[in-house]
Amino acid sequence: MEQHNEYTLVVNKKRVTVTKEVYKAYYRCRDREKYLDKLAEENNISIEGCNEKGISVEYIISAAVDSMEDEIMLHDMITRLQRCLLQLNESERHLIIALFYCKKSEHQLAAETGIPRMTLHDRKVKILGKLKKLIEK
């Protein structure tokens, strides 16, 4: 026996017949909205929520903001990296800049230069080791 289901939704306090696709799409969206609301409620950081949990709002704000020390250390590390990059020879520097600054993959660079990918990979590993030693000096 063939079972015939009629799909209806309530619109403005009236039942409206809809297709199965519309019915499923409506409930899929409704369920997703409920899920997102639940997620927002669980992860919401409000002043009231902090007070209930005994967490100082000042602590949350201070933890979220990078400290001046972190910024100084980051600036120092970037400066040292730039100095160390200048100590590499031109081909080594070109490889590192292409891979990490221009965000090219080893495959892309191999195709552009004609150098086998594994050769590029081995060179990259060797250069990164060299950079690490230079930075740690």
MODELLER restraints for C-alpha pairs under 7 A, 6 or more apart:
rsr = mdl.restraints
at = mdl.atoms
rsr.add(forms.Gaussian(group=physical.xy_distance, feature=features.Distance(at['CA:6:A'], at['CA:17:A']), mean=7.00, stdev=0.5))
rsr.add(forms.Gaussian(group=physical.xy_distance, feature=features.Distance(at['CA:7:A'], at['CA:17:A']), mean=5.69, stdev=0.5))
rsr.add(forms.Gaussian(group=physical.xy_distance, feature=features.Distance(at['CA:7:A'], at['CA:18:A']), mean=5.49, stdev=0.5))
rsr.add(forms.Gaussian(group=physical.xy_distance, feature=features.Distance(at['CA:7:A'], at['CA:19:A']), mean=6.27, stdev=0.5))
rsr.add(forms.Gaussian(group=physical.xy_distance, feature=features.Distance(at['CA:7:A'], at['CA:20:A']), mean=6.13, stdev=0.5))
rsr.add(forms.Gaussian(group=physical.xy_distance, feature=features.Distance(at['CA:7:A'], at['CA:23:A']), mean=6.41, stdev=0.5))
rsr.add(forms.Gaussian(group=physical.xy_distance, feature=features.Distance(at['CA:8:A'], at['CA:15:A']), mean=6.00, stdev=0.5))
rsr.add(forms.Gaussian(group=physical.xy_distance, feature=features.Distance(at['CA:8:A'], at['CA:16:A']), mean=5.21, stdev=0.5))
rsr.add(forms.Gaussian(group=physical.xy_distance, feature=features.Distance(at['CA:8:A'], at['CA:17:A']), mean=4.29, stdev=0.5))
rsr.add(forms.Gaussian(group=physical.xy_distance, feature=features.Distance(at['CA:8:A'], at['CA:18:A']), mean=5.50, stdev=0.5))
rsr.add(forms.Gaussian(group=physical.xy_distance, feature=features.Distance(at['CA:9:A'], at['CA:15:A']), mean=5.55, stdev=0.5))
rsr.add(forms.Gaussian(group=physical.xy_distance, feature=features.Distance(at['CA:9:A'], at['CA:16:A']), mean=5.36, stdev=0.5))
rsr.add(forms.Gaussian(group=physical.xy_distance, feature=features.Distance(at['CA:9:A'], at['CA:17:A']), mean=6.60, stdev=0.5))
rsr.add(forms.Gaussian(group=physical.xy_distance, feature=features.Distance(at['CA:10:A'], at['CA:16:A']), mean=6.13, stdev=0.5))
rsr.add(forms.Gaussian(group=physical.xy_distance, feature=features.Distance(at['CA:47:A'], at['CA:57:A']), mean=6.82, stdev=0.5))
rsr.add(forms.Gaussian(group=physical.xy_distance, feature=features.Distance(at['CA:50:A'], at['CA:56:A']), mean=6.64, stdev=0.5))
rsr.add(forms.Gaussian(group=physical.xy_distance, feature=features.Distance(at['CA:50:A'], at['CA:57:A']), mean=6.63, stdev=0.5))
rsr.add(forms.Gaussian(group=physical.xy_distance, feature=features.Distance(at['CA:80:A'], at['CA:135:A']), mean=6.45, stdev=0.5))
rsr.add(forms.Gaussian(group=physical.xy_distance, feature=features.Distance(at['CA:81:A'], at['CA:135:A']), mean=6.64, stdev=0.5))
rsr.add(forms.Gaussian(group=physical.xy_distance, feature=features.Distance(at['CA:84:A'], at['CA:131:A']), mean=6.47, stdev=0.5))
rsr.add(forms.Gaussian(group=physical.xy_distance, feature=features.Distance(at['CA:84:A'], at['CA:134:A']), mean=6.11, stdev=0.5))
rsr.add(forms.Gaussian(group=physical.xy_distance, feature=features.Distance(at['CA:84:A'], at['CA:135:A']), mean=6.54, stdev=0.5))
rsr.add(forms.Gaussian(group=physical.xy_distance, feature=features.Distance(at['CA:85:A'], at['CA:93:A']), mean=6.23, stdev=0.5))
rsr.add(forms.Gaussian(group=physical.xy_distance, feature=features.Distance(at['CA:92:A'], at['CA:127:A']), mean=6.64, stdev=0.5))
rsr.add(forms.Gaussian(group=physical.xy_distance, feature=features.Distance(at['CA:98:A'], at['CA:104:A']), mean=5.84, stdev=0.5))
rsr.add(forms.Gaussian(group=physical.xy_distance, feature=features.Distance(at['CA:99:A'], at['CA:105:A']), mean=6.18, stdev=0.5))
rsr.add(forms.Gaussian(group=physical.xy_distance, feature=features.Distance(at['CA:106:A'], at['CA:117:A']), mean=5.91, stdev=0.5))
rsr.add(forms.Gaussian(group=physical.xy_distance, feature=features.Distance(at['CA:106:A'], at['CA:120:A']), mean=6.78, stdev=0.5))
rsr.add(forms.Gaussian(group=physical.xy_distance, feature=features.Distance(at['CA:106:A'], at['CA:121:A']), mean=6.89, stdev=0.5))
rsr.add(forms.Gaussian(group=physical.xy_distance, feature=features.Distance(at['CA:107:A'], at['CA:117:A']), mean=5.95, stdev=0.5))
rsr.add(forms.Gaussian(group=physical.xy_distance, feature=features.Distance(at['CA:110:A'], at['CA:116:A']), mean=5.61, stdev=0.5))
rsr.add(forms.Gaussian(group=physical.xy_distance, feature=features.Distance(at['CA:110:A'], at['CA:117:A']), mean=5.18, stdev=0.5))
